[in-house]
Each structure stands twice: as structure tokens, then as C-alpha cells.
Amino acid sequence: MPDAVRRCRWIAVDINATAFALFFSGPSAERAKLVPCFDSDYPSVATTTRLISGANSEDVVRHARVSTAPLWWADDAVAGAAARFAHLPWVERIAPLAPGSAGIAFPVHAERGQCGLVVFLGTAMTLPQHALYEIHARCFALFDAVARMRPAEAGRVGSITKRELECLKLTANGYTSEEIARLLKLSVHTANQYLTQSAQKLNAVSRTQAVAKALRLGLIE
């Protein structure tokens, strides 16, 4: 994964983006959701990445599943940002995915029906028309490389218990440890222990990363 992050960072540098993120589309057909894989704060997850993967991402996920047309946005508060994208062909404007930001999202697909987005953020990005397709092709290659890691990653996952998965799923839905303990009739200590064990088995550095890995592997929805 660190190599994939470096490759994404190189693309960001080439277009003068200040931040980036790669997302998978969640496995649930009913609940369209963006699942962060990594971003420019790797191995942590940036606040903007969390905002992009929030409830307002459903329309973006549905678009990514059926189209490869890039999407761009620019908050009205970001002076001049719209002019940097409006001239690009085959690129659609959407509402800002995060307040006070400007960015472009490239839908990407890989084998086994996997799809996602590679997102770049910045108020001074430079993306001339002749470079648009090259950047998109590099995003496709990057996503394909990351997607190929998933079977190997799944093979390294330890045996996760039903209780651990239940705790992860509730965490993915925004519940706190106290709420999980109450719902599953556990002590808070035990709920936290299940979450810690599942994160260790998924080789994750945080609960957020554990949830993201579990979603990417289809362990939870």
C-alpha cells in the first residue's frame, strides 16, 4: 500500500493538487457508499476524506458504477477554482463533496466488478485538456494495482469472529463503543476488546482503517 500512496502522490504533484484520496465503492447494492482506502494523510484518514465518504456520496457512487466521466466541483467561496475545470471536455460538474474545497474525481474500475474513485483536491490545480486522459489512465492503473492487493490481503486476515464483525459493522454505522455495548448487551470493555482484536487481525492501525478494510474485503456491508 505505501507504494500505491507514493504513486498517487506523484499524480497529485503533476497536477498541483494539495491532497488526494482513493476510495472503493461499498459492496452493498442498496446502500451506495464510498469507502476510503488511503489518502494523503496515510496511514491516518483526513477529515476531508471522511466528509467525502459521508452520506452525500451516494450520487457519486452511483455515477462511478455506470460511467467513467470525471466529476469536478468548486465551492463558491474558492475564488477562480471553477475556471480551472470548466474548460475540460467530458467532465461533469457536481455539488461540492466537502465545504470550502475544489477538486476532481476520476471514476475507476478493475476486474471482478470493483469500482471506485481517485480524488484530487486543491484550489490551484493545473489540469490542461491534453493531460486529462493521461491522468485518468494513471488513475485506472493505480486502482487496478490496489484492487489486485485485495485477494492477497484477504488471505492474510485472521479468523474474525461473528462478535468482532458485529462490532465493526456497528462502528461503520457510526455507533460509539458505549452504544455498541448496549446494543449487543456487552460491557464497554468487551466491546472495545472486540474492536481492538478485529483491527489487529486486519492489520489496521485504527478502528477507521479496520472498518475500511472490512468493507473493501466484503466482510461487512
Secondary structure, 3 states (H helix, E strand, C coil): CHHHHHHHHHHHHHCCCCEEEEEEECCCCCCCCEEEEEECCCCCCCHHHHHHCCHHHHHHHHHHHHCCCCEEEECCCCCCCHHHCCCCCCCEECCCCCCCCEEEEEEEECHHHCEEEEEEECCCCCCCHHHHHHHHHHHHHHHHHHHHHHHHHHHHCCCCCHHHHHHHHHHHCCCCHHHHHHHHCCCHHHHHHHHHHHHHHCCCCCHHHHHHHHHHCCCCC
